[in-house]
Amino acid sequence: MKRVEKWKWVLIILVFVLMVLTSLPSAGLIKDEKVAKFFPGEVNLGLDLQGGTHVVFEADLDDLRQKYAERNQELKKSDIEDAMARAMEILTNRIDKFGVTEPLIQRQGDNRIVLELAGAKDPEHVAEVVGRTAYLEFKLVSDVDPSEYLDEKGELLENKSLPQHLQLRYERDEENNRRIPYLLVKDQVVPGSTLTDAFVSTQNAQYVVGFRLNAAGARDFARITRENIKGRLAILLDDTVVSAPRINSEIPSGEGIIEGGFTPQTARDLALILKTGALPVKLDVAEERTVGASLGRDSIRAGIKAILWGFIAVIIFMMIYYGLSGVVADIALIFNLIIILGVLVLFNATLTLPGLAGIILTIGMSVDANVLIFERIREELKSNKSIGKAVEYGFSKAFITILDANITTIITAVVLYNFGTGPIKGFAVTLMIGILASMFTALFVSRVIFQTVLARKNVTRLSI
C-alpha cells in the first residue's frame, strides 16, 4: 500500500492542536494569566445550565387603543402586529446592550413576548430596563396658576376640568415621598423620536443623562428655547416629568441634559433605553422568575455522566466487536469530542441541555459511520481481496452512504436552528458540529491511520 502523503498528517495534527488549545479554558486547565490571555474563549452555557432570568411581557392593548383614540384613529389588527414586531426589534436592541450571550426572545400568542437571559440574576432589574416604554416628550410648562385647578395635594378640584390645551402631569419627589404637579401645554414641542444619542454625564457632582437631537429636532429645540426664554420646558418620560428646567437662553446645538437624582446605575439604564428608542406599546410584566444555577449544575452533572457512560460503552463495544480496528474508531471518537468542544468555544456558541443531548447523539452517529466502513471492509475481505484493497474499497464505497445520511441530518438540523426556539437551537448547533466532525474523523482520520499502519507494516491479517 502506498505511503500516506505528509500533508494529511500535518492537517490532522494542526486541527487536533488547535481544538485542544481552544478547549483548554473550558476545561479549566489554564491557570497562568499570561498564557490564558491567548486563549480567552470558553463554552457559553444556556439558561438551563447556568441559570438566569425568565420574563414574560404582555402588551397593554387597551393603552394602545387609547393612544389611537386620542389621535382619532381606529386600532386594527394589523396595527397590533406592527406594534409587536417593532417592540420585538427594540427589545432585541436593548438586550444586545446588556451584553448577554445567546438571549432568547420570542413571541407568545398575539400580545406576549418571552425573554430569557442566561446569567442574568435580577429579573426585576431586567424587566424595568428592558421593558420600559421610554416614551420621551418635551412640553412647555403652562403659566396658568395651578391653584386655580388643583387642591393642596395636587389633585384636580371637584367640578373642575382643565382647558382643552392643558394636561396634568406629575414629577416624583422620592426624597419627600410626594408628587409635584405640573400643568403642561398638551402639544409636545419637540418629538422624542428626534433623539439620536443619550449618554451619562455629571453636573454639579450629580449624575445626569445627556442627549442629542437630530437636525430637525435641533431646529425645533432652538426655536422653542428662543421663543420661551424665562419659561420652563418639561422633559417627560412615560408621562412622568423627569425635570422641568428654566430656559435661560436659546439652545441651538440640539443638546441638553435630563436631571433626576440619578445613581450611576439608573443613569446608565436610562441612557440605554433612550438610545434604543421608545416601545410602540406599553409592556406589562406578566411573569418573572429566576432560574436557579443549582438546577443547571445538576443538569450539567447528569449530562456529563450520560456522555461519559455512553462514551465508555461505545469504546468497549467497538474494541470487543472489531478488535484493533475498533481501537482506531475509538481514537477517532475521542478526536470527534475534542473537535465539538473546540468549535463551540471557537465560534462562541452556547451549550444547552438539549445541546448535551446532541453531543450524545453524535457519539452514536460517529460510531455508526465507522460501523458502515468496517462492515464494508469485512465484505471486501470475504471476496478474497487483499487487506490494502479491502480497506480502500471499504472507505470509498461507504463514503456515499455516509455522506447521504449525514447531509439529510444536517438539513434537518439547519431547519431546527432556523425555526426552533432556544433549547432546540442548542440541540441543532451541537448536532451540526458533531455531524461535520464525525465525517472528518471517520472518513479522513480513521482512513489515514489505516493507510499509515498498512504502509509501514507487512500486515497479513486485519483485526476487524
SEKE-42779 format. One line per 3 residues: number of its first residue (from 1); their letters; for each residue y, z, x of C-alpha. Coordinates in Angstrom, 3 decimals. Layout:
N
NUM> A> Y Z X  ...
***
This chain:
464
1> MKR> 0.000 0.000 0.000  3.452 -0.931 1.376  5.736 1.797 2.659
4> VEK> 8.427 3.199 0.384  11.975 1.982 1.032  14.063 4.747 2.597
7> WKW> 16.876 4.351 0.061  14.602 5.683 -2.693  14.066 8.998 -0.927
10> VLI> 17.745 9.129 0.022  18.668 8.740 -3.661  16.174 11.427 -4.771
13> ILV> 17.393 13.882 -2.133  21.076 13.224 -2.939  20.501 13.762 -6.678
16> FVL> 18.472 16.894 -6.005  21.063 18.422 -3.640  23.966 17.575 -5.993
19> MVL> 22.221 19.065 -9.034  21.144 22.212 -7.164  24.607 22.851 -5.732
22> TSL> 26.186 22.190 -9.119  23.789 24.626 -10.795  24.289 27.492 -8.337
25> PSA> 27.324 29.126 -10.074  25.454 29.313 -13.383  22.506 30.933 -11.661
28> GLI> 24.863 33.493 -10.092  23.689 32.625 -6.581  27.106 32.047 -5.002
31> KDE> 28.737 35.323 -4.002  31.146 34.159 -1.292  34.548 33.302 -2.815
34> KVA> 35.320 30.731 -0.106  32.120 28.879 -0.917  32.430 29.403 -4.672
37> KFF> 35.751 27.536 -4.856  33.893 24.312 -4.034  31.513 24.878 -6.946
40> PGE> 33.694 26.165 -9.788  31.554 24.890 -12.629  29.303 26.884 -14.918
43> VNL> 27.485 26.317 -18.169  29.699 26.944 -21.187  27.922 28.979 -23.849
46> GLD> 28.409 28.235 -27.530  29.369 30.699 -30.247  25.737 31.542 -30.984
49> LQG> 25.078 32.522 -27.350  28.235 34.285 -26.149  29.756 35.423 -29.425
52> GTH> 33.249 34.637 -30.652  35.285 34.185 -33.793  34.389 32.576 -37.117
55> VVF> 37.262 31.945 -39.552  37.304 30.070 -42.852  40.695 28.847 -44.095
58> EAD> 41.327 27.912 -47.727  44.212 25.635 -48.680  46.612 27.085 -51.264
61> LDD> 46.714 24.103 -53.628  48.932 25.964 -56.124  51.582 26.349 -53.414
64> LRQ> 51.262 22.655 -52.544  51.567 21.745 -56.214  54.725 23.870 -56.488
67> KYA> 56.293 22.135 -53.484  55.673 18.768 -55.095  57.128 20.034 -58.382
70> ERN> 60.317 21.129 -56.572  60.686 17.531 -55.380  59.977 16.263 -58.919
73> QEL> 56.711 14.685 -57.746  53.189 14.880 -59.158  50.412 16.050 -56.846
76> KKS> 47.489 13.536 -56.785  44.009 13.913 -55.413  44.891 11.532 -52.560
79> DIE> 47.836 13.847 -51.620  45.432 16.765 -51.213  43.181 14.662 -48.975
82> DAM> 46.147 13.585 -46.827  47.348 17.188 -46.521  43.893 18.424 -45.494
85> ARA> 43.484 15.638 -42.927  46.888 16.456 -41.423  46.033 20.180 -41.440
88> MEI> 42.812 19.438 -39.526  44.787 17.477 -36.937  47.368 20.246 -36.450
91> LTN> 44.727 22.979 -36.261  42.891 20.953 -33.621  46.092 20.663 -31.562
94> RID> 46.703 24.401 -31.811  43.133 25.222 -30.827  43.429 22.963 -27.788
97> KFG> 46.343 25.124 -26.631  44.061 28.186 -26.926  42.022 26.879 -24.010
100> VTE> 38.698 27.353 -25.795  35.850 25.032 -24.780  33.972 23.079 -27.426
103> PLI> 35.561 24.621 -30.557  34.055 23.794 -33.913  36.467 22.716 -36.645
106> QRQ> 35.184 21.042 -39.786  35.916 20.528 -43.464  34.009 22.528 -46.047
109> GDN> 34.335 21.193 -49.566  37.681 19.855 -50.769  40.010 22.630 -49.658
112> RIV> 38.334 24.679 -46.915  38.317 24.409 -43.117  35.772 26.239 -40.937
115> LEL> 36.806 27.256 -37.435  34.524 28.664 -34.749  35.824 29.634 -31.298
118> AGA> 33.267 30.715 -28.697  34.512 33.567 -26.532  37.482 34.478 -28.776
121> KDP> 37.059 38.119 -29.797  40.022 38.716 -32.142  39.609 36.852 -35.455
124> EHV> 42.826 38.339 -36.899  44.905 37.021 -33.999  43.220 33.608 -34.221
127> AEV> 43.856 33.434 -37.963  47.505 34.474 -37.501  48.296 31.974 -34.767
130> VGR> 46.101 29.013 -35.661  46.502 29.229 -39.430  50.220 29.994 -39.624
133> TAY> 52.080 27.379 -41.626  55.046 27.345 -39.183  57.403 25.599 -41.606
136> LEF> 60.725 25.674 -39.744  64.083 25.297 -41.535  67.764 25.595 -40.624
139> KLV> 70.051 26.617 -43.506  73.638 27.797 -43.801  74.297 31.360 -44.941
142> SDV> 76.436 31.287 -48.074  79.857 33.011 -48.048  79.172 34.323 -51.580
145> DPS> 79.260 38.133 -51.743  75.609 39.262 -52.124  76.599 42.410 -54.057
148> EYL> 77.570 40.135 -56.925  73.927 39.264 -57.483  71.843 41.877 -55.657
151> DEK> 71.246 45.605 -56.109  71.166 48.214 -53.306  67.556 47.349 -52.465
154> GEL> 68.421 43.697 -52.060  66.645 42.671 -55.255  68.156 40.282 -57.771
157> LEN> 70.031 42.126 -60.540  68.588 42.045 -64.042  70.069 39.404 -66.310
160> KSL> 71.499 37.669 -63.240  70.481 34.290 -61.898  71.608 32.602 -58.690
163> PQH> 73.687 29.445 -58.794  71.676 26.234 -58.576  72.616 25.553 -54.941
166> LQL> 71.682 29.038 -53.615  68.428 30.792 -52.838  67.469 34.348 -51.863
169> RYE> 65.529 34.898 -48.635  64.812 37.970 -46.510  64.634 38.968 -42.868
172> RDE> 62.060 41.615 -41.930  63.540 44.638 -40.145  60.368 46.137 -38.671
175> ENN> 62.222 48.900 -36.831  63.729 50.362 -40.014  60.910 49.191 -42.286
178> RRI> 63.165 47.274 -44.661  64.131 43.772 -45.713  67.561 42.266 -45.124
181> PYL> 68.587 39.868 -47.922  70.418 36.570 -47.354  71.934 34.158 -49.825
184> LVK> 71.385 30.698 -48.375  72.550 27.229 -49.277  69.389 25.562 -50.576
187> DQV> 69.635 22.274 -48.717  68.405 22.581 -45.144  70.940 21.192 -42.736
190> VPG> 68.502 20.156 -40.010  64.861 19.316 -40.795  62.380 21.382 -38.797
193> STL> 60.389 18.202 -38.215  63.049 17.078 -35.727  61.904 19.790 -33.286
196> TDA> 60.326 18.269 -30.153  59.698 21.289 -27.934  59.537 25.085 -28.034
199> FVS> 59.271 27.474 -25.116  59.508 31.163 -24.201  62.673 32.381 -22.512
202> TQN> 64.611 35.606 -22.030  68.141 36.524 -23.011  69.779 39.919 -22.539
205> AQY> 66.419 41.296 -21.352  64.829 40.211 -24.656  62.159 37.582 -25.221
208> VVG> 63.366 34.627 -27.290  61.902 31.258 -28.261  63.969 28.286 -27.174
211> FRL> 63.771 24.953 -28.980  64.871 21.336 -28.533  65.555 18.767 -31.247
214> NAA> 65.179 15.008 -31.091  68.219 12.676 -31.075  68.593 12.625 -34.879
217> GAR> 68.214 16.396 -35.129  70.673 16.951 -32.280  73.302 14.827 -34.042
220> DFA> 72.876 16.790 -37.297  72.920 20.093 -35.388  76.124 19.124 -33.574
223> RIT> 77.835 18.084 -36.826  76.811 21.211 -38.731  77.861 23.591 -35.951
226> REN> 81.160 21.712 -35.536  81.986 21.861 -39.249  80.926 25.506 -39.741
229> IKG> 82.397 27.396 -36.782  82.529 31.153 -37.563  79.881 30.617 -40.237
232> RLA> 76.241 31.663 -39.883  73.169 29.475 -39.517  69.876 30.971 -40.691
235> ILL> 66.668 29.988 -38.938  63.719 30.324 -41.301  60.029 30.275 -40.526
238> DDT> 57.695 30.079 -43.509  60.505 31.029 -45.909  61.384 34.147 -43.898
241> VVS> 64.654 34.482 -42.000  63.892 34.981 -38.314  67.524 35.162 -37.210
244> APR> 70.938 34.201 -38.546  73.306 33.831 -35.575  77.023 33.202 -35.974
247> INS> 78.253 29.744 -34.970  80.881 30.267 -32.282  81.239 26.666 -31.155
250> EIP> 79.760 23.210 -31.552  76.278 22.837 -30.074  75.966 19.166 -29.052
253> SGE> 72.811 19.478 -26.975  70.362 19.951 -29.832  69.043 23.098 -28.149
256> GII> 69.022 26.671 -29.400  67.121 29.922 -29.449  65.260 31.955 -32.036
259> EGG> 65.655 35.715 -31.736  63.414 38.188 -33.478  62.469 41.133 -31.295
262> FTP> 59.525 39.232 -29.829  56.952 40.608 -27.427  55.710 38.231 -24.707
265> QTA> 52.591 37.512 -26.788  54.360 36.898 -30.116  56.937 34.696 -28.368
268> RDL> 54.162 32.595 -26.817  52.346 32.385 -30.155  55.471 31.201 -31.976
271> ALI> 56.287 28.628 -29.289  52.722 27.320 -29.508  52.684 26.836 -33.275
274> LKT> 56.188 25.326 -33.340  55.204 22.736 -30.743  52.166 21.655 -32.749
277> GAL> 54.167 21.190 -35.959  54.076 22.737 -39.407  50.996 22.655 -41.589
280> PVK> 51.471 20.466 -44.678  49.726 23.040 -46.864  49.558 26.827 -46.728
283> LDV> 46.199 28.097 -45.453  44.868 31.455 -46.604  42.091 33.253 -44.733
286> AEE> 39.003 33.220 -46.968  36.672 34.726 -44.369  36.967 36.036 -40.825
289> RTV> 34.375 37.716 -38.650  33.384 38.291 -35.072  30.018 37.042 -33.860
292> GAS> 28.707 39.724 -31.509  27.725 38.958 -27.942  24.604 41.126 -28.328
295> LGR> 23.153 38.527 -30.694  23.945 35.911 -28.052  22.206 37.901 -25.311
298> DSI> 19.112 38.296 -27.477  19.166 34.566 -28.243  19.515 33.654 -24.569
301> RAG> 16.709 36.020 -23.611  14.422 34.617 -26.299  15.339 31.036 -25.408
304> IKA> 14.734 31.526 -21.696  11.405 33.215 -22.443  10.391 30.245 -24.586
307> ILW> 11.389 27.805 -21.824  9.520 29.764 -19.138  6.324 30.226 -21.158
310> GFI> 6.358 26.594 -22.249  7.067 25.522 -18.677  4.229 27.644 -17.250
313> AVI> 1.771 26.479 -19.930  2.573 22.828 -19.254  2.288 23.264 -15.466
316> IFM> -1.125 24.940 -15.740  -2.404 22.345 -18.210  -1.303 19.412 -16.040
319> MIY> -2.894 20.914 -12.921  -6.193 21.620 -14.705  -6.421 18.323 -16.578
322> YGL> -5.004 15.909 -13.975  -5.682 17.719 -10.695  -3.359 16.855 -7.797
325> SGV> -1.702 14.139 -9.885  -0.755 16.898 -12.290  0.992 18.659 -9.399
328> VAD> 3.154 15.537 -8.929  4.042 15.686 -12.636  4.915 19.373 -12.273
331> IAL> 7.247 18.614 -9.347  8.961 16.000 -11.497  9.203 18.517 -14.346
334> IFN> 10.941 21.096 -12.133  13.322 18.400 -10.937  13.940 17.484 -14.579
337> LII> 15.091 21.031 -15.474  17.365 21.160 -12.409  18.980 17.870 -13.456
340> ILG> 19.568 19.118 -17.031  21.309 22.290 -15.834  23.310 20.388 -13.217
343> VLV> 24.532 17.754 -15.682  25.501 20.425 -18.234  27.694 22.032 -15.575
346> LFN> 28.972 18.739 -14.135  30.245 17.460 -17.490  31.436 20.861 -18.727
349> ATL> 29.055 20.643 -21.689  28.389 23.582 -23.984  24.929 25.115 -24.308
352> TLP> 23.987 26.394 -27.761  20.816 27.949 -29.175  19.689 24.562 -30.570
355> GLA> 20.541 23.215 -27.119  17.917 25.539 -25.653  15.510 24.100 -28.220
358> GII> 16.455 20.640 -26.945  15.523 21.691 -23.396  12.147 23.000 -24.597
361> LTI> 11.539 19.708 -26.420  12.497 17.811 -23.272  9.818 19.638 -21.277
364> GMS> 7.200 18.253 -23.650  8.704 14.763 -23.630  8.895 14.716 -19.825
367> VDA> 5.205 15.561 -19.558  4.407 13.063 -22.302  5.750 10.243 -20.108
370> NVL> 3.527 11.367 -17.223  0.517 11.601 -19.541  1.044 7.970 -20.610
373> IFE> 1.282 6.885 -16.977  -1.765 8.866 -15.865  -3.927 7.640 -18.746
376> RIR> -2.938 4.066 -17.908  -3.870 4.672 -14.236  -7.248 6.016 -15.369
379> EEL> -7.873 2.832 -17.361  -6.992 0.687 -14.369  -9.354 2.693 -12.133
382> KSN> -12.170 2.247 -14.667  -11.684 -1.522 -14.396  -12.529 -1.197 -10.667
385> KSI> -9.025 -1.793 -9.319  -8.028 -0.256 -6.011  -6.153 3.043 -6.108
388> GKA> -2.904 1.402 -4.958  -3.146 -1.366 -7.580  -4.134 1.115 -10.314
391> VEY> -1.092 3.276 -9.585  1.277 0.281 -9.533  -0.157 -1.183 -12.753
394> GFS> -0.206 2.241 -14.378  3.512 2.792 -13.828  4.574 -0.781 -14.629
397> KAF> 2.517 -1.097 -17.832  3.526 2.355 -19.130  7.188 1.605 -18.439
400> ITI> 7.794 -0.456 -21.599  6.077 2.076 -23.857  8.056 4.992 -22.374
403> LDA> 11.333 3.051 -22.489  10.820 2.046 -26.120  10.023 5.608 -27.249
406> NIT> 12.941 7.132 -25.345  15.514 4.561 -26.478  14.760 5.266 -30.145
409> TII> 15.051 9.011 -29.453  18.378 8.513 -27.642  19.704 6.518 -30.613
412> TAV> 18.740 9.416 -32.890  20.448 11.896 -30.533  23.636 9.778 -30.476
415> VLY> 23.722 9.728 -34.283  23.180 13.507 -34.398  26.009 14.030 -31.900
418> NFG> 28.499 11.818 -33.747  27.800 13.047 -37.265  26.436 16.554 -36.714
421> TGP> 28.204 19.907 -36.557  28.496 22.176 -33.504  24.890 23.510 -33.245
424> IKG> 23.408 20.077 -33.971  25.698 18.540 -31.355  24.442 21.110 -28.854
427> FAV> 20.869 20.035 -29.571  21.799 16.357 -29.265  23.562 16.858 -25.917
430> TLM> 20.631 18.552 -24.183  18.212 16.092 -25.789  20.126 13.064 -24.435
433> IGI> 20.464 14.592 -20.965  16.799 15.610 -20.989  15.552 12.170 -22.024
436> LAS> 17.504 10.390 -19.294  16.415 12.988 -16.733  12.763 12.716 -17.769
439> MFT> 12.836 8.915 -17.468  14.287 9.228 -13.964  11.788 11.859 -12.833
442> ALF> 8.696 10.358 -14.495  9.278 6.659 -13.776  11.082 6.939 -10.441
445> VSR> 10.477 10.274 -8.701  6.758 10.507 -9.564  6.229 6.884 -8.564
448> VIF> 7.941 7.336 -5.198  5.789 10.407 -4.468  2.605 8.467 -5.272
451> QTV> 3.715 5.495 -3.199  4.587 7.706 -0.221  1.260 9.560 -0.271
454> LAR> -0.826 6.380 -0.693  1.087 4.548 2.038  0.598 7.293 4.643
457> KNV> -2.987 8.275 3.983  -6.192 6.351 3.545  -6.873 7.683 0.061
460> TRL> -10.392 6.839 -1.150  -10.335 8.982 -4.275  -7.425 9.827 -6.585
463> SI> -7.384 13.303 -8.144  -6.424 12.347 -11.678
***
